[in-house]
Amino acid sequence: MKITVFNGSPRGRKSNSHRIVDPLLEGARQAGAQTEEIFLTEYNINHCCGCFSCWTKTPGKCVIDDDMSDLIDIFYESDYVGMATPVYGLFMTSILKKFNERLLPTATPHIHKNEDGGCYHEERMHYPRFFMIANAGFPGEHNFDLFKAYMASQNPVLEVYRNSGGVLEEWPDENVKKRINEFYDALREAGKEMVNEGQVSEDIIKSIHAELISDDEFIEGVNQYWDEAQA
Ligand SMILES: Cc1cc2nc3c(=O)[nH]c(=O)nc-3n(C[C@H](O)[C@H](O)[C@H](O)COP(=O)(O)O)c2cc1C
């Protein structure tokens, strides 16, 4: 089994997104999967030019000569594909959005209607099963509303919505550190369950979304950090 995560943070290997992906993939490897995290910021990916040649003149192939054709090969080779991103303007980064738009050659122009009433394009080849990992700078849940709507039609194996994401970088409080370690443990278990069970249990999903820090403590710490950074 192969699991690939496309990480859309401009902060790449230093990102909070990577801090979340890393234990998840570690757990998957412990259960026998082959894993890869692709830092999209390190690749040459141009914007989709909207020519639809991948549906007409060169079916399944994009006319743009950049790294995307190799990434689409990796996409098809994967049993599970994760998209990891920080929340930027209430949704995914432009890096990950651009990657998603360039997946157009993986669909055909033909449209069908799902049971949910929505209209979708047909998959050109069998798609991997998706999962989503988003981390927000703010406390609260509303920053993930667009992600939840986006994933609703995709039958994802897992959705990880981590608020107060900056806390993963460094936080002095020992109780918070302990909860962060529990969060990483739950992600490792989720990775194992994805491989062994093809799903993630409710208990693990609950542990992943347990509060790491109170809103007030986080807001106070963040505001103090920025005061010092500006001084
Ligand atoms: C341009 C920009 C837009 C952002 N927009 C949001 C936002 O809408 N909501 C939010 O909660 N955080 C927002 N953030 C904060 C990031 O989501 C947060 O810093 C995150 O932890 C960064 O994750 P990363 O290290 O994986 O890139 C924004 C940050 C930047 C730089």
The ligand as a Gaussian input file, in Angstrom:
#p B3LYP/6-31G(d) Opt

LIG

0 1
 C       -1.463000      34.729000       3.976000
 C       -1.951000      34.029000       5.208000
 C       -3.329000      33.849000       5.380000
 C       -3.795000      33.189000       6.528000
 N       -5.160000      33.043000       6.691000
 C       -5.631000      32.403000       7.784000
 C       -7.042000      32.210000       7.965000
 O       -7.874000      32.587000       7.146000
 N       -7.447000      31.568000       9.086000
 C       -6.570000      31.098000      10.031000
 O       -7.002000      30.505000      11.028000
 N       -5.221000      31.261000       9.886000
 C       -4.737000      31.902000       8.784000
 N       -3.377000      32.031000       8.613000
 C       -2.447000      31.440000       9.618000
 C       -1.922000      30.043000       9.214000
 O       -2.994000      29.163000       8.902000
 C       -1.110000      29.452000      10.389000
 O       -0.005000      30.263000      10.661000
 C       -0.684000      28.016000      10.170000
 O       -0.349000      27.429000      11.423000
 C        0.540000      27.898000       9.264000
 O        0.747000      26.535000       8.972000
 P        2.013000      25.984000       8.157000
 O        3.211000      26.117000       9.076000
 O        1.665000      24.574000       7.865000
 O        2.182000      26.798000       6.929000
 C       -2.880000      32.698000       7.497000
 C       -1.494000      32.872000       7.292000
 C       -1.032000      33.526000       6.176000
 C        0.471000      33.705000       5.983000

